[in-house]
Amino acid sequence: MPTVLAQANSQNDRRITIAVCIFLTAIVWVVFGQTLGHDFVNFDDDRYVYENPEVSRGLTIDGLKWLLTHSHASLWHPLTTLSHMTDCQIYGLKAGGHHFTNVVLHNIGAVLLFLVFRGMTGCIWRSAFIAAIFAIHPMRVESVAWVAERKDVLSGVFFMLTLGAYLHYTRVPSLSRYVTMSIFLACGLMSKATFVTVPFVLLLLDYWPLQRANNFRAWQGLAIEKIPLFVLSAAASLATLFAQTVTMASLDQLPVLPRLKNAVVGLIAYIRQIFWPTDLAVFYPHPHDQLNIWIVVTAAALVIAITLVAIFSRSSFAKNILTSSSGGSGIYFCSSQCLASFKPVCRRGPIDSLIYRILESQCC
């Protein structure tokens, strides 16, 4: 009898899972399907696609060599470049086709987000809720509706594939599963530079919900396990820095202190925009040294307070919530924002596109 009941529950869960995936697909296309009728914009779309001769001519042998050995819009992300070339090969310079690819990738990312979180936590409805919020959150508009932000939706797919492969590996560790996960990580690194922080997210997942370690020796082993992943991230970082040397903003132009102030305030700005997404813009000029000191102090105090609450919470429920939702997304977007604030080309304030994987990691 328990076997029959278990089978019935399993079939019911499978039906719910399929229904949720269909629902996520529907809301993504209801909201973002309208972009198929949109044109390119004259902000970065030109450099990425329609005025870039290497990309706009589609898939060629010379183009494939170029994407591996040259920067694209001052960045090294060969898989993103390859996706743009493929679109040009299929659709030419008809913007609707390029937008279609963005929506498809976002759709895949939202469904994978649900499936991975369901696998990690066993909670269908909570995972469905988070995936639905991610699928149609106003902060997603920049990443999905802007062709030049292909790197966000593409790296988002590889982020979820990396997490799913890592979950698969932790259940039955093997070399083949580790290699699979590493390949997805490498693909993500070749899609967007801020993917370099993902190995830290995997360490956080080891704490919760995977609970793979409970003492220093175990954590030491898990850190050693991630060394090849950190090596991949370091290599991608070097490639990105090399690609960006032509547009490097020196410390004379933008000193360290204004960068730090912007990073701290940006963290709180991101949290506010997640819960109250207003005053959004395609570009936020860097405030340089014009931020009010009290705003910086208040933002720093909030960051410290959130961190302390997460560390010293004694409630297991609160601990899981704070170290997973706040911690998972916190580590990702703190490191991403700091990288964005200090990277050579940074002359801008908070970057909405960083929220793409921040929201993905909200339940990690």
C-alpha positions as CSV (number, residue, x, y, z in Angstrom):
1,M,0.0,0.0,0.0
2,P,2.7,2.6,0.8
3,T,4.3,1.7,-2.5
4,V,1.1,2.5,-4.4
5,L,0.7,5.7,-2.4
6,A,4.3,6.7,-3.1
7,Q,3.8,6.1,-6.8
8,A,0.6,8.2,-6.8
9,N,2.4,11.0,-5.0
10,S,5.3,10.8,-7.5
11,Q,2.9,11.0,-10.5
12,N,1.1,13.9,-8.9
13,D,4.4,15.8,-8.3
14,R,5.3,15.1,-11.9
15,R,2.0,16.6,-13.2
16,I,2.5,19.7,-11.0
17,T,6.1,20.1,-12.2
18,I,5.0,19.9,-15.8
19,A,2.1,22.4,-15.1
20,V,4.5,24.8,-13.4
21,C,6.9,24.7,-16.4
22,I,4.1,25.4,-18.8
23,F,2.9,28.3,-16.6
24,L,6.4,29.8,-16.5
25,T,6.7,29.5,-20.2
26,A,3.3,31.2,-20.7
27,I,4.0,34.2,-18.4
28,V,7.5,34.7,-20.0
29,W,6.0,34.9,-23.5
30,V,3.0,37.0,-22.4
31,V,5.3,39.6,-20.9
32,F,8.3,39.4,-23.2
33,G,6.8,38.1,-26.5
34,Q,6.0,41.6,-27.5
35,T,9.8,42.3,-27.9
36,L,9.7,40.3,-31.1
37,G,8.2,43.3,-32.8
38,H,10.9,45.6,-31.5
39,D,13.9,47.0,-33.3
40,F,17.6,47.2,-32.3
41,V,18.5,50.2,-30.1
42,N,21.4,52.5,-30.8
43,F,23.0,51.8,-27.4
44,D,25.5,48.9,-27.6
45,D,23.4,46.9,-30.1
46,D,25.4,48.6,-32.8
47,R,28.8,47.4,-31.3
48,Y,27.5,44.0,-30.6
49,V,25.5,43.2,-33.8
50,Y,24.5,45.5,-36.6
51,E,27.6,47.6,-37.0
52,N,30.0,44.9,-36.2
53,P,31.2,43.3,-39.5
54,E,32.7,40.2,-37.8
55,V,29.4,39.4,-36.2
56,S,26.9,40.6,-38.8
57,R,28.3,38.4,-41.6
58,G,27.2,35.3,-39.6
59,L,29.1,32.1,-39.1
60,T,32.4,32.0,-40.9
61,I,35.8,30.4,-40.3
62,D,37.5,33.8,-39.9
63,G,34.7,34.9,-37.6
64,L,35.2,31.8,-35.4
65,K,38.9,32.5,-35.2
66,W,38.2,36.2,-34.4
67,L,35.8,35.5,-31.5
68,L,38.4,33.4,-29.7
69,T,41.3,35.8,-30.2
70,H,39.7,39.2,-30.0
71,S,37.5,41.2,-27.6
72,H,33.9,41.9,-28.6
73,A,32.7,45.3,-27.4
74,S,35.8,45.5,-25.2
75,L,34.9,42.2,-23.5
76,W,35.9,38.5,-24.0
77,H,32.8,36.4,-24.1
78,P,33.2,34.1,-27.1
79,L,30.0,32.1,-26.5
80,T,28.0,35.3,-26.4
81,T,29.6,36.4,-29.6
82,L,29.0,33.0,-31.2
83,S,25.3,33.3,-30.3
84,H,25.1,36.7,-32.0
85,M,26.9,35.3,-35.0
86,T,24.4,32.4,-35.2
87,D,21.5,34.8,-35.0
88,C,22.9,36.8,-37.9
89,Q,23.4,33.6,-39.8
90,I,19.8,32.6,-39.3
91,Y,17.9,35.9,-39.2
92,G,20.3,38.4,-40.8
93,L,19.8,41.8,-39.2
94,K,16.1,41.3,-38.6
95,A,15.9,42.4,-35.0
96,G,12.8,40.2,-34.2
97,G,14.9,37.0,-34.6
98,H,17.5,38.3,-32.2
99,H,14.9,39.2,-29.6
100,F,13.3,35.8,-30.1
101,T,16.6,34.1,-29.0
102,N,16.8,36.3,-25.9
103,V,13.2,35.3,-24.9
104,V,13.9,31.6,-25.5
105,L,17.0,31.7,-23.4
106,H,15.2,33.5,-20.6
107,N,12.4,31.0,-20.8
108,I,14.9,28.1,-20.5
109,G,16.6,29.9,-17.6
110,A,13.3,30.4,-15.7
111,V,12.3,26.7,-16.1
112,L,15.7,25.5,-15.1
113,L,15.6,27.7,-12.1
114,F,12.4,26.0,-10.9
115,L,13.7,22.5,-11.6
116,V,17.0,23.1,-9.9
117,F,15.5,24.7,-6.8
118,R,12.9,22.0,-6.6
119,G,15.7,19.4,-6.7
120,M,17.7,21.1,-4.0
121,T,14.9,21.9,-1.6
122,G,12.1,19.4,-2.5
123,C,9.7,22.3,-2.3
124,I,7.6,22.6,-5.4
125,W,5.5,25.6,-4.7
126,R,8.2,27.7,-3.1
127,S,10.5,27.0,-6.1
128,A,7.6,27.8,-8.5
129,F,7.0,31.1,-6.7
130,I,10.6,32.2,-6.9
131,A,10.9,31.1,-10.5
132,A,7.7,33.1,-11.4
133,I,9.0,36.2,-9.7
134,F,12.3,35.8,-11.6
135,A,10.6,35.2,-14.9
136,I,8.6,38.5,-15.0
137,H,10.4,40.8,-12.5
138,P,10.7,44.3,-13.9
139,M,14.5,44.1,-13.4
140,R,14.4,41.4,-16.2
141,V,13.4,43.8,-18.9
142,E,17.0,45.1,-19.6
143,S,18.4,41.6,-19.8
144,V,15.7,40.1,-22.0
145,A,14.5,43.1,-24.2
146,W,17.9,44.4,-25.0
147,V,19.8,42.4,-27.6
148,A,23.2,43.6,-26.4
149,E,22.4,42.0,-23.0
150,R,22.5,38.5,-24.6
151,K,25.3,37.7,-22.2
152,D,22.9,37.9,-19.3
153,V,20.3,35.4,-20.5
154,L,22.9,33.1,-22.0
155,S,25.1,33.0,-18.8
156,G,21.9,32.7,-16.8
157,V,21.1,29.4,-18.6
158,F,24.7,28.1,-17.9
159,F,24.4,29.2,-14.3
160,M,21.4,27.1,-13.7
161,L,23.0,24.2,-15.7
162,T,26.1,24.5,-13.5
163,L,23.9,24.4,-10.3
164,G,22.0,21.4,-11.6
165,A,25.1,19.5,-12.6
166,Y,26.7,20.3,-9.2
167,L,23.6,19.0,-7.4
168,H,23.8,15.8,-9.6
169,Y,27.5,15.5,-8.7
170,T,27.0,15.9,-4.9
171,R,24.5,13.1,-4.8
172,V,26.8,10.6,-6.5
173,P,30.3,12.1,-6.9
174,S,32.2,10.9,-9.9
175,L,34.8,12.3,-12.3
176,S,32.4,12.4,-15.2
177,R,29.8,14.4,-13.2
178,Y,32.5,16.8,-12.0
179,V,33.7,17.3,-15.6
180,T,30.2,18.0,-16.8
181,M,29.7,20.6,-14.1
182,S,33.1,22.1,-15.0
183,I,32.2,22.3,-18.6
184,F,29.0,24.2,-17.8
185,L,31.0,26.6,-15.6
186,A,33.5,27.2,-18.4
187,C,30.7,27.9,-20.8
188,G,29.3,30.4,-18.3
189,L,32.7,32.1,-18.0
190,M,32.8,32.4,-21.8
191,S,29.4,34.0,-21.7
192,K,29.9,36.7,-19.1
193,A,32.8,37.9,-17.0
194,T,30.9,38.1,-13.6
195,F,30.4,34.3,-13.7
196,V,33.8,34.2,-11.9
197,T,32.0,34.3,-8.6
198,V,30.0,31.1,-9.1
199,P,32.5,28.8,-7.3
200,F,31.8,30.9,-4.1
201,V,28.0,30.3,-4.6
202,L,28.7,26.5,-4.9
203,L,30.5,26.7,-1.5
204,L,27.5,28.4,0.0
205,L,25.2,25.7,-1.4
206,D,27.5,23.2,0.4
207,Y,26.3,24.8,3.6
208,W,22.6,25.0,2.7
209,P,20.6,23.3,1.4
210,L,23.1,20.5,0.6
211,Q,24.7,20.4,4.1
212,R,27.8,18.7,2.9
213,A,30.1,19.8,5.8
214,N,29.9,20.3,9.6
215,N,33.5,20.7,10.6
216,F,36.7,22.5,9.5
217,R,38.2,19.4,7.9
218,A,35.1,18.8,5.8
219,W,35.1,22.4,4.7
220,Q,38.8,22.2,3.8
221,G,38.0,19.2,1.6
222,L,35.2,21.1,-0.1
223,A,37.4,24.1,-0.7
224,I,40.1,21.8,-2.3
225,E,37.4,20.3,-4.4
226,K,36.6,23.7,-5.9
227,I,40.3,24.5,-6.8
228,P,39.9,23.5,-10.5
229,L,36.8,25.8,-10.7
230,F,38.7,28.7,-9.2
231,V,41.5,28.1,-11.7
232,L,38.9,28.4,-14.5
233,S,37.6,31.6,-13.0
234,A,41.1,33.0,-12.7
235,A,41.8,32.2,-16.3
236,A,38.6,33.9,-17.4
237,S,39.4,36.9,-15.3
238,L,42.8,37.3,-16.9
239,A,41.3,37.0,-20.4
240,T,38.7,39.7,-19.5
241,L,41.4,42.0,-18.1
242,F,43.5,41.6,-21.2
243,A,40.5,42.3,-23.4
244,Q,39.7,45.5,-21.4
245,T,43.1,47.1,-21.4
246,V,42.2,49.4,-24.3
247,T,39.4,51.0,-22.3
248,M,40.9,50.9,-18.9
249,A,39.9,53.7,-16.5
250,S,42.9,54.6,-14.4
251,L,42.8,55.3,-10.7
252,D,43.5,58.9,-11.5
253,Q,40.3,59.1,-13.4
254,L,38.3,57.1,-10.8
255,P,40.1,56.7,-7.5
256,V,39.5,53.7,-5.1
257,L,37.4,55.6,-2.5
258,P,34.6,56.6,-4.9
259,R,34.6,53.1,-6.2
260,L,34.2,51.7,-2.7
261,K,31.4,54.2,-1.9
262,N,29.6,53.3,-5.1
263,A,29.9,49.5,-4.4
264,V,28.4,49.9,-0.9
265,V,25.5,52.1,-1.9
266,G,25.0,49.9,-4.9
267,L,24.4,46.8,-2.7
268,I,21.5,48.5,-0.9
269,A,20.2,50.0,-4.2
270,Y,20.0,46.5,-5.6
271,I,18.0,45.2,-2.6
272,R,15.6,48.2,-2.9
273,Q,15.1,47.6,-6.6
274,I,14.4,43.9,-6.1
275,F,11.5,44.7,-3.7
276,W,10.6,48.1,-5.1
277,P,11.6,48.3,-8.7
278,T,11.1,52.0,-9.5
279,D,13.3,54.7,-11.1
280,L,14.9,52.1,-13.4
281,A,17.1,53.3,-16.2
282,V,19.3,51.8,-19.0
283,F,22.3,53.7,-17.7
284,Y,23.3,55.0,-14.3
285,P,26.1,57.6,-14.5
286,H,28.8,56.9,-11.9
287,P,28.4,59.3,-9.0
288,H,32.2,59.6,-8.6
289,D,32.9,61.3,-5.3
290,Q,29.5,63.1,-5.1
291,L,27.7,60.6,-2.8
292,N,26.6,62.1,0.5
293,I,28.7,60.6,3.3
294,W,25.6,59.8,5.4
295,I,24.1,57.8,2.6
296,V,27.3,55.8,2.3
297,V,27.5,55.3,6.1
298,T,23.8,54.2,6.3
299,A,24.3,51.8,3.4
300,A,27.4,50.3,5.0
301,A,25.6,50.0,8.4
302,L,22.7,48.1,6.7
303,V,25.1,45.7,4.9
304,I,26.9,45.0,8.2
305,A,23.6,44.6,10.1
306,I,22.2,42.1,7.5
307,T,25.5,40.2,7.7
308,L,25.5,40.0,11.5
309,V,21.9,38.9,11.7
310,A,22.7,36.1,9.2
311,I,25.7,35.0,11.2
312,F,24.3,35.2,14.7
313,S,20.8,34.0,14.1
314,R,19.9,31.2,16.5
315,S,16.7,30.2,14.8
316,S,17.2,27.3,12.3
317,F,14.3,28.7,10.1
318,A,15.8,32.2,10.1
319,K,19.2,30.8,9.7
320,N,18.2,29.0,6.5
321,I,16.3,32.0,5.2
322,L,19.1,34.4,5.8
323,T,22.0,32.3,4.8
324,S,20.3,31.0,1.7
325,S,18.1,33.7,0.2
326,S,20.1,36.7,1.5
327,G,23.4,34.9,1.7
328,G,23.2,33.1,-1.7
329,S,22.2,36.2,-3.6
330,G,24.3,38.4,-1.2
331,I,27.6,36.6,-2.0
332,Y,26.8,36.6,-5.7
333,F,25.7,40.2,-6.0
334,C,28.2,41.7,-3.4
335,S,31.1,40.1,-5.3
336,S,29.5,41.0,-8.7
337,Q,28.9,44.6,-7.7
338,C,32.4,45.0,-6.3
339,L,33.8,43.5,-9.5
340,A,31.6,45.9,-11.5
341,S,32.7,48.8,-9.5
342,F,36.4,48.0,-9.8
343,K,36.6,46.6,-13.3
344,P,38.6,48.7,-15.7
345,V,35.7,49.9,-17.9
346,C,33.5,50.9,-15.0
347,R,32.4,54.5,-15.2
348,R,28.8,53.8,-14.2
349,G,26.7,53.2,-11.1
350,P,24.6,50.2,-10.3
351,I,24.1,47.8,-13.2
352,D,20.5,46.4,-13.5
353,S,21.7,43.4,-15.5
354,L,23.7,42.1,-12.5
355,I,20.3,41.3,-10.9
356,Y,19.7,38.6,-13.5
357,R,21.7,36.0,-11.6
358,I,21.2,37.7,-8.2
359,L,17.5,36.8,-8.5
360,E,18.4,33.3,-9.7
361,S,20.5,32.8,-6.6
362,Q,17.9,34.2,-4.3
363,C,16.9,30.7,-3.1
364,C,20.3,29.1,-3.2
